[in-house]
């Protein structure tokens, strides 16, 4: 079979395949012979139909089937032998002059190629690797929250400065209807807090969202509005008071420490603060890692230049999936997925040039660790290895779980690679400074 490639551009080509009669006629004859004893044509006994009539009745369909088999096998083998790194799958090109009556048949398939490109993980950049510390105020606030959480609520009739208030924030226009519990110290401005003093259950207090909190991002937590809205949000919200509670703070004693961390793990207020700091900074480190991953990813996508077979992929998107897409829908889908595709190629390049491979042992170890952490969250702090390995085996017997966990292993490897290679500058910040930096402020 004659097979050649014709370049359209550096990432799009057409595979041209010429199938000669010799390559399919033997199988077609064999299929016709198999049909002879079974063929039925009016006027002839079964099995006694002349060969030319059998060929006339079944020959064209058999030829189409057998040629398609030849083409499919040859196309697969050609792609493998040429080691073509495709994006999408080959698309047959329509030839208006094509005829199955010809002896030699020409088929054309358009293909999109993964681009060749250089990747420099150590390029100069302005990326910051944040190290987030838990400051004294954050730790003291957490101690008070713990004491309140395990303290004794004392119902009150009139709001005073130290009380906790529960109720609902509402604003019909912004569809805000959010329950909240807070103390008056949450507000940025003392004048706002003063509006609540002396109020009773059932009273309604109206406040404006502009400058309501020290950090506008608290609107996301308290009012459940989106990040896109918080910076310019300046609307009145009504707060309907439902309960008012004072709190007798829990005593910082061994009983409380054991309840929080397990028997004997913490033995003093100072150790409690150290534990709070340690746990908080572990969580902060995860958030810092997520930001580093996102920042390096964005930098590499923006600064690693290569062409994609965009027009081919838009046509290909119209053919895949249960629901066929229109050209406009495929255009929109390509726009949504282009950034992800670019990073997928960058990710593959980064792993390959750093000689990083994901093995099944990596997957098992990652799953083992994840399951132990999950079990600890539910109070199973000392499971045996055999118990955990039994769960690992069940999890990894499911294909969708293998895919999900494999993606997480790759992400973990990429994060470690970025930490080692990317020229990020380390900066120590408080959590509030990190939040401000994360949202571009």
QUIMO-V109912 format. One record per residue. N is the residue number from 1. SS is DSSP state (h for helix, s for strand, l for the rest). PHI is phi as a letter, one per 20 degrees, with the letter a starting at -180 (NA if undefined). NEAR is the number of other C-alpha atoms within 8 Angstrom. Layout:
BEGIN
n: (N;N)
ss: (SS;SS)
phi: (PHI;PHI)
near: (NEAR;NEAR)
END
This chain:
BEGIN
n: (1;2;3;4;5;6;7;8;9;10;11;12;13;14;15;16;17;18;19;20;21;22;23;24;25;26;27;28;29;30;31;32;33;34;35;36;37;38;39;40;41;42;43;44;45;46;47;48;49;50;51;52;53;54;55;56;57;58;59;60;61;62;63;64;65;66;67;68;69;70;71;72;73;74;75;76;77;78;79;80;81;82;83;84;85;86;87;88;89;90;91;92;93;94;95;96;97;98;99;100;101;102;103;104;105;106;107;108;109;110;111;112;113;114;115;116;117;118;119;120;121;122;123;124;125;126;127;128;129;130;131;132;133;134;135;136;137;138;139;140;141;142;143;144;145;146;147;148;149;150;151;152;153;154;155;156;157;158;159;160;161;162;163;164;165;166;167;168;169;170;171;172;173;174;175;176;177;178;179;180;181;182;183;184;185;186;187;188;189;190;191;192;193;194;195;196;197;198;199;200;201;202;203;204;205;206;207;208;209;210;211;212;213;214;215;216;217;218;219;220;221;222;223;224;225;226;227;228;229;230;231;232;233;234;235;236;237;238;239;240;241;242;243;244;245;246;247;248;249;250;251;252;253;254;255;256;257;258;259;260;261;262;263;264;265;266;267;268;269;270;271;272;273;274;275;276;277;278;279;280;281;282;283;284;285;286;287;288;289;290;291;292;293;294;295;296;297;298;299;300;301;302;303;304;305;306;307;308;309;310;311;312;313;314;315;316;317;318;319;320;321;322;323;324;325;326;327;328;329;330;331;332;333;334;335;336;337;338;339;340;341;342;343;344;345;346;347;348;349;350;351;352;353;354;355;356;357;358;359;360;361;362;363;364;365;366;367;368;369;370;371;372;373;374;375;376;377;378;379;380;381;382;383;384;385;386;387;388;389;390;391;392;393;394;395;396;397;398;399;400;401;402;403;404;405;406;407;408;409;410;411;412;413;414;415;416;417;418;419;420;421;422;423;424;425;426;427;428;429;430;431;432;433;434;435;436;437;438;439;440;441)
ss: (l;s;s;s;s;s;s;s;s;l;l;s;s;s;s;s;s;s;s;l;h;h;h;l;h;h;h;h;h;h;h;h;h;h;h;h;l;l;l;l;l;l;l;l;l;l;l;l;l;l;h;h;h;h;h;h;h;h;h;h;h;h;h;h;h;h;h;h;h;h;h;h;h;h;h;h;h;h;h;h;h;l;l;l;l;s;s;s;s;s;s;s;l;l;l;l;l;l;l;l;l;l;l;l;s;s;s;s;s;s;s;s;s;l;l;l;l;l;l;l;l;l;l;l;l;l;l;s;s;s;s;s;s;l;l;h;h;h;h;h;h;h;h;h;h;h;h;h;h;l;l;s;s;s;s;l;l;l;l;l;l;l;l;s;s;s;s;s;s;s;s;l;l;l;l;s;s;s;s;s;s;s;s;h;h;h;s;l;l;h;h;h;h;h;l;l;l;l;l;l;l;l;l;s;s;s;s;s;l;l;l;l;s;l;l;l;l;h;h;h;h;h;l;l;l;l;h;h;h;h;l;l;l;l;l;s;s;s;s;s;s;s;s;s;s;s;s;s;l;l;l;l;l;h;h;h;h;h;h;h;h;l;l;l;l;l;l;l;h;h;h;h;h;h;h;h;h;h;h;h;h;h;h;h;h;h;h;h;h;h;h;h;h;h;h;h;h;h;h;h;h;h;h;l;l;l;l;l;l;h;h;h;h;h;h;h;h;l;l;l;l;l;l;l;l;l;h;h;h;h;h;h;h;h;h;h;h;h;h;h;h;h;h;h;h;h;h;h;h;h;h;h;h;l;l;l;l;l;l;h;h;h;h;h;h;h;h;h;h;h;h;h;h;h;h;h;h;l;l;l;l;l;l;l;h;h;h;h;h;h;h;h;h;h;h;l;l;l;h;h;h;h;h;h;h;h;h;h;h;h;h;h;h;h;h;h;h;h;h;h;h;l;l;l;s;s;s;s;s;s;h;h;h;h;h;h;h;h;l;l;l)
phi: (NA;e;c;b;d;d;f;e;b;f;c;c;c;c;e;d;c;d;d;e;g;g;e;c;f;f;f;f;f;f;f;f;g;f;f;g;f;d;f;c;c;g;n;c;f;g;n;d;f;g;g;f;f;f;f;f;f;d;g;f;f;f;g;f;f;f;f;f;f;f;f;f;f;f;f;f;f;f;f;f;f;e;l;f;e;e;d;m;c;g;d;f;e;e;d;f;e;f;b;f;f;f;f;e;d;d;c;c;c;e;c;d;d;f;f;e;b;e;c;d;f;d;f;f;b;d;f;d;e;e;d;d;d;e;f;g;f;f;f;f;f;f;f;f;f;f;f;f;g;d;e;d;f;c;g;c;d;c;f;d;g;e;e;e;c;d;r;c;e;c;b;f;f;e;l;e;b;c;f;b;c;b;d;f;f;f;e;f;d;f;f;f;f;f;f;e;f;n;f;c;g;n;f;d;d;d;c;d;f;f;m;f;c;g;c;g;f;f;f;f;f;e;d;m;e;f;f;f;e;f;f;d;f;b;c;f;c;e;d;e;f;d;b;c;c;e;c;e;f;f;f;e;c;f;f;f;g;f;f;f;c;n;f;m;f;c;c;b;f;f;f;f;f;f;f;f;f;f;f;f;f;f;f;f;f;f;f;f;f;f;f;g;g;f;f;f;g;f;f;f;f;f;d;d;e;a;e;d;f;f;f;f;f;f;f;f;f;f;d;d;n;f;d;f;e;f;g;f;f;f;f;f;f;f;f;f;d;f;f;f;f;f;f;g;f;f;g;f;f;f;f;f;f;d;l;d;c;e;d;f;f;g;f;f;f;f;f;g;f;f;f;f;f;f;f;f;f;d;n;e;e;c;f;f;g;f;f;f;f;f;f;g;f;f;f;f;e;d;f;f;f;g;f;f;f;f;f;f;f;f;f;f;f;f;g;f;f;f;f;f;d;f;e;f;e;f;b;e;b;e;f;f;f;f;g;f;f;f;d;m;d)
near: (7;6;8;7;8;8;8;8;6;7;12;13;14;12;12;12;12;11;13;10;8;6;9;12;9;8;8;12;8;8;9;13;8;8;9;12;9;8;10;9;8;4;4;8;8;10;9;8;13;6;7;6;8;14;10;8;7;9;11;10;7;11;11;9;8;11;10;8;8;10;10;8;8;8;8;8;8;8;9;8;7;6;6;8;6;9;9;8;8;8;8;8;8;5;5;4;4;7;6;8;4;6;7;8;11;9;10;11;11;13;15;15;13;11;9;5;7;5;8;6;9;7;7;5;7;6;10;9;11;11;10;13;10;11;7;6;6;8;12;9;8;9;9;9;8;9;12;12;6;8;11;9;8;8;8;8;7;10;13;7;7;7;12;12;13;12;12;13;14;11;11;7;5;5;7;12;10;10;8;9;8;8;10;11;6;7;11;10;9;7;6;11;11;7;7;10;10;7;8;10;11;7;8;8;10;8;10;10;11;8;10;12;11;7;6;11;9;8;12;12;8;8;10;9;10;7;8;5;8;12;8;6;8;7;7;9;11;12;12;12;15;10;9;16;11;11;11;9;10;11;7;9;8;9;6;10;17;12;8;6;8;8;8;7;8;12;9;10;8;6;9;11;11;8;9;10;10;8;8;9;11;8;8;11;10;8;8;12;10;8;9;12;10;8;9;11;9;8;9;11;12;7;6;10;7;7;6;8;11;7;6;11;12;12;10;11;11;11;8;8;5;4;5;8;10;7;9;7;8;13;9;8;9;12;8;7;8;8;9;7;8;9;11;8;9;11;9;8;9;10;11;9;7;6;6;7;6;8;6;6;6;9;12;9;8;9;10;11;8;8;11;11;8;8;11;10;8;6;6;8;8;5;9;6;6;6;8;12;9;8;9;12;8;8;9;9;8;8;7;6;10;11;8;8;10;9;8;8;12;9;8;8;8;10;10;8;9;11;8;6;8;11;9;10;8;8;8;8;10;10;10;6;8;11;8;9;8;8;6;5;5)
END
